[in-house]
Amino acid sequence: MNALLSFYRGESANPEGRKLEDIWIWQRDRLENVHNYIQWLFPLPEPSKFSANAPILDESVIAAFLADKELRKNLYRSFKLLLDFYGLQCVTSQELGVQITKAANFDSRRQYWLRPMNHNHLRITRILRSLSLLGLKAYAKAFLACLQELYRENPKAIDPKTMEFWTKAV
């Protein structure tokens, strides 16, 4: 079986010995300071420049995510973890659909990522693209809309080139 699918089903650990459920309960400082987990939570079709052990999406893995509700549910849980880290939340309603908004902890969390040239901007690009590829495109679009609003509110905190990358990722 594919290592990424096994990891995302909770059946095995990644090469660092971390299971998906282990990462879901990490404290925020660990999410900030460890740099080789994001590739497992939000895989892409290209090799990672930062983690040699990172999984690479192929057509069969993408098809598995698109066909398996449990895989997408786990991906969504990973997404919610990172939203909380950024001080954001996902709200869904019949009238408005999926929306990503500031959470109650936004003001305390923004300092960790809402500033120029922050490494979390690369993580956000990865998250947006991975969600789009793996069946959660509505969430990627909602996240992008939230980021665009934050950019309008804080134009010096996010480089215009970063906004281009985020838009292309979706």
C-alpha positions as CSV (number, residue, x, y, z in Angstrom):
1,M,0.0,0.0,0.0
2,N,1.1,3.6,-0.6
3,A,2.8,5.1,2.5
4,L,0.9,8.4,2.3
5,L,-2.5,6.6,2.1
6,S,-1.5,4.4,5.0
7,F,-0.5,7.4,7.0
8,Y,-3.7,9.3,6.2
9,R,-5.8,6.3,7.1
10,G,-4.0,6.2,10.5
11,E,-2.5,2.8,9.8
12,S,1.2,3.7,9.9
13,A,3.6,6.4,10.8
14,N,5.7,8.5,8.5
15,P,9.5,8.0,8.3
16,E,10.0,10.3,11.4
17,G,7.8,7.9,13.4
18,R,4.8,10.3,13.5
19,K,1.2,9.1,13.0
20,L,-1.4,11.5,11.7
21,E,-3.2,11.5,15.1
22,D,0.1,12.4,16.8
23,I,0.5,15.6,14.7
24,W,-3.2,16.5,15.2
25,I,-2.5,17.0,19.0
26,W,0.8,18.9,18.7
27,Q,1.1,22.2,20.6
28,R,1.2,25.3,18.4
29,D,4.9,26.0,19.0
30,R,5.8,22.6,17.6
31,L,3.7,23.3,14.5
32,E,5.7,26.5,14.1
33,N,9.2,25.0,14.8
34,V,9.1,21.6,13.1
35,H,9.4,21.9,9.3
36,N,9.0,18.3,8.0
37,Y,5.4,17.5,8.9
38,I,3.6,19.9,6.6
39,Q,4.6,17.8,3.5
40,W,2.8,14.8,5.0
41,L,-0.3,16.7,6.0
42,F,-0.5,18.5,2.6
43,P,1.3,16.5,-0.1
44,L,2.0,17.8,-3.6
45,P,3.0,16.1,-6.9
46,E,6.5,17.6,-6.7
47,P,9.3,16.6,-4.4
48,S,9.8,18.8,-1.3
49,K,12.9,21.0,-1.2
50,F,12.8,20.8,2.6
51,S,12.1,17.2,3.3
52,A,13.7,14.3,1.4
53,N,11.2,11.8,3.0
54,A,8.1,13.8,1.9
55,P,5.5,11.8,-0.1
56,I,4.8,12.8,-3.7
57,L,1.3,12.7,-5.0
58,D,0.6,10.6,-8.1
59,E,-2.6,10.0,-10.0
60,S,-3.5,6.9,-8.0
61,V,-3.2,8.7,-4.6
62,I,-5.2,11.7,-5.9
63,A,-7.9,9.3,-7.2
64,A,-7.9,7.6,-3.8
65,F,-8.5,10.9,-2.0
66,L,-11.2,11.8,-4.4
67,A,-13.0,8.5,-4.0
68,D,-12.6,8.0,-0.2
69,K,-14.6,10.2,2.1
70,E,-12.5,9.2,5.2
71,L,-9.3,10.4,3.5
72,R,-10.9,13.7,2.8
73,K,-12.3,13.9,6.3
74,N,-8.8,13.4,7.7
75,L,-7.4,16.0,5.3
76,Y,-10.1,18.4,6.5
77,R,-9.1,17.8,10.1
78,S,-5.5,18.6,9.2
79,F,-6.7,21.7,7.5
80,K,-8.6,22.8,10.6
81,L,-5.5,22.3,12.7
82,L,-3.5,24.7,10.6
83,L,-6.4,27.2,10.4
84,D,-6.4,27.2,14.2
85,F,-2.6,27.7,14.2
86,Y,-3.1,30.8,12.0
87,G,-6.0,32.1,14.1
88,L,-8.7,31.3,11.5
89,Q,-11.8,29.1,11.5
90,C,-14.0,27.3,9.0
91,V,-17.7,28.1,9.1
92,T,-20.2,26.4,6.9
93,S,-23.8,27.3,6.3
94,Q,-26.5,26.5,3.7
95,E,-26.8,30.2,2.8
96,L,-23.1,31.1,2.4
97,G,-21.4,27.7,1.9
98,V,-17.9,27.4,3.2
99,Q,-16.2,30.4,4.7
100,I,-12.9,30.9,6.4
101,T,-13.0,33.7,9.0
102,K,-10.9,35.2,11.8
103,A,-11.2,33.1,15.0
104,A,-11.3,34.5,18.5
105,N,-7.5,33.8,18.7
106,F,-6.6,35.7,15.5
107,D,-5.0,38.7,17.2
108,S,-2.6,36.5,19.2
109,R,-1.8,34.1,16.3
110,R,-1.3,36.7,13.5
111,Q,2.2,37.5,14.7
112,Y,3.4,34.1,13.8
113,W,2.5,34.4,10.1
114,L,0.9,37.6,9.0
115,R,4.2,39.5,8.2
116,P,6.4,39.8,5.2
117,M,8.6,37.0,4.0
118,N,7.3,34.5,6.6
119,H,8.0,30.8,6.0
120,N,4.3,30.1,6.8
121,H,3.4,31.7,3.5
122,L,5.1,28.8,1.7
123,R,3.1,26.4,3.9
124,I,-0.1,28.2,2.9
125,T,0.7,27.8,-0.8
126,R,1.2,24.1,-0.1
127,I,-2.1,23.8,1.8
128,L,-4.1,25.6,-0.9
129,R,-2.7,23.5,-3.7
130,S,-3.0,20.2,-1.8
131,L,-6.6,20.9,-0.8
132,S,-7.4,21.8,-4.4
133,L,-5.9,18.5,-5.8
134,L,-7.3,16.2,-3.1
135,G,-11.0,17.0,-3.3
136,L,-11.4,20.0,-0.9
137,K,-11.4,22.7,-3.5
138,A,-14.3,24.6,-1.9
139,Y,-12.2,24.9,1.3
140,A,-9.2,26.1,-0.7
141,K,-11.3,28.7,-2.4
142,A,-12.7,29.9,0.9
143,F,-9.2,30.0,2.4
144,L,-8.0,32.1,-0.5
145,A,-10.9,34.5,-0.2
146,C,-10.0,34.9,3.5
147,L,-6.3,35.5,2.6
148,Q,-7.3,38.1,0.0
149,E,-9.4,39.9,2.6
150,L,-6.4,39.8,5.0
151,Y,-4.2,41.2,2.2
152,R,-6.6,44.1,1.7
153,E,-6.5,44.8,5.4
154,N,-2.7,44.4,5.8
155,P,-1.1,45.1,2.4
156,K,2.4,45.3,3.9
157,A,2.1,42.0,5.7
158,I,1.8,39.9,2.5
159,D,4.0,40.3,-0.6
160,P,2.0,40.8,-3.8
161,K,4.0,38.0,-5.3
162,T,2.8,35.7,-2.5
163,M,-0.8,36.6,-3.3
164,E,-0.1,35.5,-6.9
165,F,1.3,32.2,-5.8
166,W,-1.8,31.6,-3.5
167,T,-4.2,32.5,-6.3
168,K,-2.4,30.1,-8.8
169,A,-2.4,27.4,-6.2
170,V,-6.2,27.4,-6.2
